[in-house]
Amino acid sequence: MKATRAWQRRIKDILLISGSRQRSRLKRPVWIIVLVTFVIIFLITAFLYPPTTSAACYIFSSRDCTLFNEPSIFTARELSDEERRSHIVFREILNTPPIQSKNPKIAFLFLTPGTLHFEPLWDKFFRQGHEDRFSVYVHASREKPVHTSHYFIGRDIHRETVLKRKEGKKKKKLSKDGRARIKMQVVWGKFSMVEIERRLLARSLLDPDNQQFVLLSDSCVPLHNFDYVYNYLMLTNVSFIDCFVDLGPHGTGRYSERMMPEVEKNAFRKGSQVYYLPIPIFQF
């Protein structure tokens, strides 16, 4: 009896072991089938619904992804009559041969809201017996500056006055050609800043001896003496313009689609209110 019971137990154990092996063998094909089915469904979905963003193109390769790689095509806008006239004037200016000055000077263009706080430091910078080697131009956008240095006295450029034709019945002081003069408000970060910089450059270009042009703000100070700065700028033929990528709201966030097609978003940069331009840049 004991022997038969022992044999029965062994037979049960053998049956249990063989059953578990068969179950494990059955489970493997099921998981493989489920995985393959999931992959097939995923690929079919990706084919029927191609990626609509450039980020998905890094994972999938589709014919629609080529649209993201192709550059955007923008047609050039039609120029106004005033812009055409400006282009003609610029073309004539650029075709004019450069003037060789016997006494080249540096034009320091100060763009400031009001009084220059570092004017005493600039007075010390200029006070080295080099009065015939530089010119000073100051534009105060908010209030009339008070100067203490004789290098800055009488060098102010008054706030821009824009000529507009008489509109309506409002009485305004008109010029000889029937246009009214109004004050131009200069706002930081607006195109009015560019207009004032152009006005400073235009005023400095009236002096043919000005060969180098440096735009400065009220917070700029000289780090070297005048001889060092003069020799360095006169011996170089490149421009120095601050230009960098700013992904914040005051950088790329200020880009507008209306700048297209002249200025693309990937070419939009931010720069500080300081630059240096040699005279050849105006002859280019």
C-alpha positions in Angstrom: 0.0 0.0 0.0 2.8 2.4 0.9 4.5 1.7 -2.4 1.4 2.3 -4.5 0.8 5.7 -2.6 4.4 6.7 -3.3 4.0 6.0 -6.9 0.8 7.9 -7.1 2.5 11.0 -5.6 5.3 10.8 -8.0 2.9 10.5 -11.0 1.1 13.7 -9.7 4.3 15.6 -9.4 5.4 14.6 -12.9 2.0 15.7 -14.3 2.2 19.1 -12.4 5.7 19.8 -13.7 4.8 18.9 -17.3 1.6 21.0 -17.1 3.5 24.1 -15.9 6.0 23.7 -18.7 3.3 23.5 -21.2 1.6 26.6 -19.8 4.9 28.6 -20.0 5.4 27.5 -23.5 1.8 28.6 -24.3 2.3 32.0 -22.6 5.4 33.0 -24.7 3.7 32.9 -28.1 0.8 34.9 -26.7 3.0 37.7 -25.6 4.9 37.7 -28.9 1.7 37.9 -30.8 0.4 40.8 -28.7 3.7 42.7 -29.1 3.8 42.2 -32.8 0.2 43.3 -33.2 0.8 46.4 -31.2 3.8 47.4 -33.3 1.8 46.8 -36.5 -1.1 49.0 -35.3 1.4 51.7 -34.3 3.1 51.7 -37.7 -0.3 51.7 -39.6 -1.5 54.7 -37.5 1.8 56.6 -38.2 1.3 55.9 -41.9 -2.3 57.0 -42.0 -1.8 60.1 -39.8 1.6 61.6 -40.8 3.4 63.9 -38.3 2.2 67.5 -38.3 5.1 68.9 -36.2 8.8 69.2 -36.8 9.5 67.4 -33.5 7.8 64.2 -34.7 10.0 64.1 -37.8 13.0 63.2 -35.6 11.2 59.9 -34.9 9.4 59.1 -38.1 10.5 59.6 -41.7 7.7 60.8 -43.9 7.3 62.6 -47.1 5.4 65.3 -45.3 8.5 65.9 -43.1 10.3 67.5 -46.0 7.9 70.4 -45.7 9.4 71.3 -42.4 12.9 71.2 -43.8 12.1 73.4 -46.8 12.6 77.2 -46.2 9.6 79.3 -46.0 8.9 81.2 -49.2 7.8 84.8 -48.9 7.3 87.1 -51.7 9.0 90.5 -51.5 6.5 93.2 -50.7 6.1 96.1 -53.1 8.0 99.2 -52.2 6.3 102.5 -51.6 7.2 105.7 -53.6 9.1 107.1 -50.6 11.1 103.9 -50.3 12.0 103.9 -54.0 13.2 107.5 -53.7 15.3 106.6 -50.7 16.8 103.7 -52.6 17.8 106.0 -55.4 19.3 108.5 -53.0 21.3 105.8 -51.2 22.5 104.4 -54.6 23.8 107.8 -55.6 25.5 108.3 -52.2 27.1 104.9 -52.4 28.4 105.6 -55.9 30.1 108.8 -54.7 33.9 108.3 -54.3 35.1 108.5 -50.7 36.7 111.7 -49.4 40.2 111.3 -48.2 40.6 113.5 -45.1 44.0 114.9 -44.1 42.8 115.1 -40.6 40.7 112.1 -39.8 38.5 112.3 -36.7 36.3 110.1 -34.6 32.7 111.1 -34.2 31.4 110.3 -30.7 27.6 110.1 -30.9 25.9 110.2 -27.5 22.3 109.1 -27.3 21.0 109.8 -23.8 17.7 110.5 -22.0 19.0 113.7 -20.5 22.1 115.0 -18.8 25.2 112.8 -19.1 26.2 111.6 -15.7 29.7 110.7 -16.7 30.4 113.9 -18.5 33.3 114.8 -16.2 34.9 111.5 -17.0 34.6 112.1 -20.7 35.9 115.6 -20.3 39.0 114.2 -18.7 39.2 111.7 -21.6 39.0 114.4 -24.2 41.2 116.9 -22.3 44.6 115.7 -23.7 45.3 118.2 -26.4 43.5 116.3 -29.2 40.6 118.7 -30.0 41.2 118.4 -33.7 40.9 114.6 -33.7 37.4 114.1 -32.5 33.8 115.4 -32.7 31.0 115.2 -30.2 27.3 115.0 -30.9 24.6 114.7 -28.2 21.0 113.9 -28.5 18.8 114.0 -25.4 15.5 112.3 -25.9 13.6 113.4 -22.8 14.9 116.6 -21.3 17.4 119.3 -22.2 20.8 118.3 -20.9 23.0 120.5 -18.7 26.6 120.4 -19.7 29.6 121.3 -17.6 32.3 120.5 -20.2 33.1 122.8 -23.1 33.5 119.8 -25.3 29.7 119.2 -25.0 28.4 122.7 -24.9 26.8 123.6 -28.2 26.9 120.0 -29.5 23.3 119.2 -28.8 21.0 117.9 -31.6 17.5 119.0 -30.7 14.7 116.5 -30.6 13.5 115.4 -34.0 10.8 117.5 -35.6 8.7 115.7 -38.2 7.1 117.6 -41.1 3.5 116.7 -41.9 1.0 118.2 -44.2 -1.8 120.2 -42.7 -4.7 118.0 -41.7 -8.1 119.2 -40.6 -8.8 122.7 -39.3 -6.4 122.7 -36.4 -4.1 125.7 -36.4 -0.4 124.7 -36.4 2.7 126.6 -37.1 3.4 125.8 -40.8 6.6 125.9 -42.7 7.0 127.5 -46.1 5.9 124.3 -47.9 2.6 124.2 -46.0 3.7 121.5 -43.5 3.4 121.5 -39.7 6.3 120.7 -37.4 5.6 118.3 -34.5 7.8 116.9 -31.8 8.8 113.3 -32.2 8.7 111.1 -29.1 11.6 108.8 -28.6 10.7 105.5 -26.9 13.1 102.8 -26.0 12.8 99.7 -28.1 10.7 101.4 -30.7 11.7 102.4 -34.3 12.0 106.0 -33.1 15.4 105.0 -31.6 16.6 104.0 -35.0 15.4 107.3 -36.5 17.4 109.3 -33.9 20.5 107.2 -34.5 20.2 107.9 -38.2 19.9 111.6 -37.4 23.0 111.5 -35.3 24.9 109.8 -38.2 23.5 112.2 -40.7 24.7 115.2 -38.7 28.1 113.7 -38.2 28.5 112.9 -41.9 28.3 116.7 -42.6 31.8 116.9 -41.4 34.0 115.3 -44.1 36.8 114.8 -41.5 34.8 112.4 -39.5 36.0 108.9 -40.5 35.0 106.8 -37.6 31.6 106.8 -35.8 31.0 105.5 -32.3 27.4 105.4 -30.8 27.4 105.6 -27.0 24.8 105.7 -24.3 24.7 107.7 -21.1 26.1 104.7 -19.2 29.2 104.2 -21.3 32.7 105.2 -20.0 36.1 105.1 -21.6 38.5 102.4 -20.3 41.7 103.6 -22.1 43.2 107.0 -22.9 42.4 108.9 -26.0 45.6 107.9 -27.9 44.9 104.2 -27.4 41.3 104.5 -28.6 42.2 106.7 -31.6 45.0 104.5 -32.9 43.0 101.4 -32.4 40.0 102.6 -34.3 41.9 104.3 -37.1 44.0 101.2 -37.8 41.0 98.8 -38.0 38.7 98.3 -40.9 35.9 96.3 -39.3 32.8 97.3 -37.5 31.9 96.4 -33.9 28.2 95.8 -33.3 26.7 94.0 -30.3 24.6 91.2 -31.6 23.3 88.1 -29.7 20.4 85.7 -29.4 17.9 86.4 -26.6 15.1 83.9 -26.3 13.3 86.0 -23.7 10.3 88.3 -24.1 12.6 91.3 -24.8 14.5 89.4 -27.5 13.0 86.9 -29.8 9.6 87.5 -28.1 9.6 90.9 -29.8 9.8 89.5 -33.3 6.8 90.2 -35.5 5.8 88.4 -38.7 5.4 91.8 -40.4 9.2 91.9 -40.6 9.0 89.2 -43.3 10.5 88.7 -45.9 13.3 91.2 -45.1 14.0 89.9 -41.6 13.5 86.2 -40.9 13.0 84.9 -37.4 16.2 82.9 -37.4 18.1 86.0 -38.3 16.5 88.2 -35.6 19.0 89.4 -33.0 19.2 91.7 -30.1 22.0 94.3 -29.6 22.9 97.0 -27.1 22.9 100.7 -27.8 26.6 100.8 -28.6 28.3 100.3 -32.0 31.3 101.4 -34.0 31.3 102.0 -37.7 34.2 103.1 -40.0 33.6 105.4 -42.9 34.0 102.6 -45.5 30.7 101.1 -44.3 28.8 104.0 -45.7 30.6 103.6 -49.1 29.7 99.9 -49.3 
